[in-house]
Amino acid sequence: MPEATRRRGRPPGRDGGETRKRLLDAALQLFAAQGFDATTVRQIAAAVGVRDPAIYAHFSGKQALYDALLAEMGPVSLQVHDIDADEITAGTPHEAVPRIVDRLLDAWTQPRAQLFASVLLREGAGERGLRGLAELIDLARTRLAVPFVRWQDAGLVRGDLSVDQMTWELFSPLHIARFLYLRSHDTDEAAARRVAAEHVAFFLTCVTTSERSPS
């Protein structure tokens, strides 16, 4: 079918976005099945039904595919990156923090995210290593810094703790729950949510001010 006919009636750029997603899905399945090193660009292209050069219109290579999966489903999810600070700070920490964690767990319990958790445990962070993981965690902490600063100004969280420390203490233990309970073929969502809820309750007890916390 001629290209002009095939594209008739489709929004510009739609095929490119769909192809990119299919490449990521194929790479994820292959990384999970046989490992990063054993997977080739040719295999990823074949799984999608395109020629090898088509990959390079979207990614610079196999490592770039892995990095894109890491950014989407690694230590922190893009679901959390898109938080609205005004919406969050409209409520108290006791109202907002559990909702933030629920969003994170909702993202981590998706089948693709669980599959990538298994890949990440086996493959690590790729060529960028721990530095890449740290950058992703810092990005999420930067997004969460705004509501924590506002809560400090309102006297809702302790002023003697740094915002960086509070966001770190909120996020870090959650990843233990993820990698223990939310892996492909070895999932216990109820346990993950129970551990996360216990952590959130403890965290809020530690960082909120007693006079402004629920009795």
N, C-alpha and C positions, 0 to 999 in steps of 0.2 A: 504494500500500500504506500503511495507517495507520501512523503513527510508532511506536505501541506494538508493533504486530506486527513492524515492520522491526527493532526493537531487541531483540526477544525472544531471550534466550539469549546476548547479547553483554555482555562486561564493561563496567561503567560507564566512560564517558570514552574508550572505544576509538575511536569514530568521530571524536572531536575530535582525537586524536593522529594518526589516519590522514589526516584532512583537512589538518592542519598540514603533515605531510610532503609530501603531494601539492601543496600550495601552494608549498612551497619548491622541489620538483622542477620544477614548471611555471615558476616565476620564474627558476630557474637556466637552463633551456632557452631561455627567451625573452631573458634578458640576454645569453646567449652568441650567439644567432642575430641579434639586432637591436640590442643595446645597452641600457643602463639607461634613458637618456632616451627612447628610442623605445618602450619598454614601458609599458603602462598597467595599472592595477589591473583594469580591465575585461577586458583580454586574459588576465591571469593567472587571473581567476575563470572565464572562458570555457574555458580550457584544462583546468581541473579539473572543470567542469560545475556550478559553483555561481553564485549571484548575487553581485554586487559586495559587498553588506553582509556576506556570510558571511566575507569576508577579515578584517573588523575584529573578529571574535570571537577572532581569533588574532594579528593584527598591526595596529599602528596605521596602517600604510600601506606603500607600496612600499619606502621607505627602511628600514623595520623588517625587511622580508623580506631585503633585501640585508645588513643588519647581522647577521641570524641566520645567513646563509650564511657571512659573514666570520668569525663566532665559531666556527662548526663546522669550516670548511675553510681559514681564513686562514693567517696566518704560523705559527701553532702549532695543532695538532689537539687536540680534546677527548680523543683517545686518550692523549695525553701528560699532559693535566691529571689523568687518573684514576690516575696512578702511585701505587704503594704504597711509601712511603719505607722501611718496615721490610723489605719484600721486596727492594728495591734494595740497601740497605746490608748485607744478609746476604752479599753478594758484594763483591769488590773493584771499584774503578773500571774495571779492564781487563775485568771480566766484565759489569758492569752498563751502562756507557755504550754499548757497541755494541748491547746489547739495546734500550735506550731509542731510539737512532737508528733501529734496524730497525723499531720500532713506528711511529715517525714516518713513515718511508718507506713502510711498508705502508699507512698512511692516505693518504698523498699519491699513491700509485699507483692508488688506486681511480678508476674512470671519472668519478664525480661530482667528486672532488677535482681531477682533471686538467682537467675542464671549467671548474671555478671558477678554477683557476690562470690560464687564458686570459682569463677575465672580469676577474679582479683586475688583470692586467697592462694591460688596456685601460681599465678603469673607475677604477682606483685604489681608495682606501679609502672612497669615498662622502663624505657630508657631514662625518663625523667626522675624515676625513683621516688624517694621520700620527699624530695623537694617539690615534685608535682603535687603530691598529696597535700603537703602543707599549704601550697598556694590555694588549692580548692577549699580547704578548711578555713583559711584566712578570709576567702571571699565571702563565705556564708557568715562568718563572725562579724565581718564589716557590715553586712546587711542588717544583722541583728543588733549592732551597736546602738543604732539610733533609738529604738524603743527602750533599751536599758538606760541610756543617758537620760531620756525623758522620765523614766520611772525613778531614777536617782534624784532628779530635780524636784519631783513631786513627793519625795520621801517614801516611796513605795518599796525601794530596795536599798540595801545598805550603802552608805556613802564611803565607808572605809575600805571597800573592795573595788578593784579596777574593773571596768567594763570588759576589758580583754580577758581577765581571769574568769569572770562570771560566764561569759559566752563559751569559753573553753571548757569550764566545768559542766556546762549544760550539754555540750555536744559530745565530748570524748567518750563517756561511758555508754552512750547510745550505740556507738559502733561495735562495742563488744557484744551487745545484745543482737545486733544485726548479724555479725559473722558467726555467732553461736547458733542462732535459731532461724535465720532467714536466708538459707542457701538452697539452691536447686536440689531437689530430691532428698532434702534433709531439713524440712521446714516445720517449725512449731510456732505459728503466729501467736497463739494464745500465750505461750511462754514469753515471747518477745514483747508483747504488749504489757504483760504483767510486770516484767523486769523494768520496762520503760516507765510505767506508771509509778512504780516504787522509787525509781531514780528521780522522777520529776517531783514527787512529794518531798523527798529528802532535800533536793536542790532548793525548792521554794522555802522550806523551813530554814535553810542555811542563809539564803540571800535576801529574803524579804524582811522588812522591819516588823518587829513584833506588834507594835501599836497599830499597824495598818493591815496586818494579816488576818484572815478569817479566824474566828475563835474555834 
